[in-house]
Amino acid sequence: MANRSRQSSLAIAAIAFAIGITSLSGCATDEKDDMLTLAEAKVITQTVEREIGSFVPADKVTLTDQHEDSPVLFDCATGHVWPGLLRLELAEGVDREAVTAAIAAEWGDKPGWSVEVNRSESGNPTVSISGSGGSLWSATFREQGREFRVTSYSPCFNLGADVDPGEIY
């Protein structure tokens, strides 16, 4: 658990550094963080995806696939978001309830984050984590518990003049 706390602290530090803790703003407002770039939004999103995925016991993960690029950027109220995906293929024997509860407990204790635990249509536990700037991560087990997915949307960011939303990023 000490290693997970260290990972958590490092992830929060990376996020704070990347977006500048004093200039956080949400896409649901009329403001956005003019300093947040697409590259920084991707770093934030993928860092949190990996931290969420780290709650699955490493000895139960048979394959890790984290999307490095996306062919689309989505609009938010005052900018764009980058969608991400982390997919873990799993061996049998993962305690889905325990993993979901641990994620919810860890992220629910972090200031500025909100957590919601539900069930998918197939009955699998899911956890959604909302952060600053309209960011969202949703983690769920699929395929009878043999796959764990974290789908995500980055914080809202400024689309630079050199960025075409139709390209792959």
Protein Blocks (a to p, Z undefined) as FASTA:
>chain_A
ZZmmmmmmmmmmmmmmmnopmlgccfkbmbdcfkbcfklmmmmmmmmmmmmmmmpcfklp
cbdcddfbdcbdcddfklccddddddddddehiafklmmmmmmmmmmmpghiacdddddf
kopacdddddehhiacddddeehhiaccdddddddddddfklcfkbcZZ
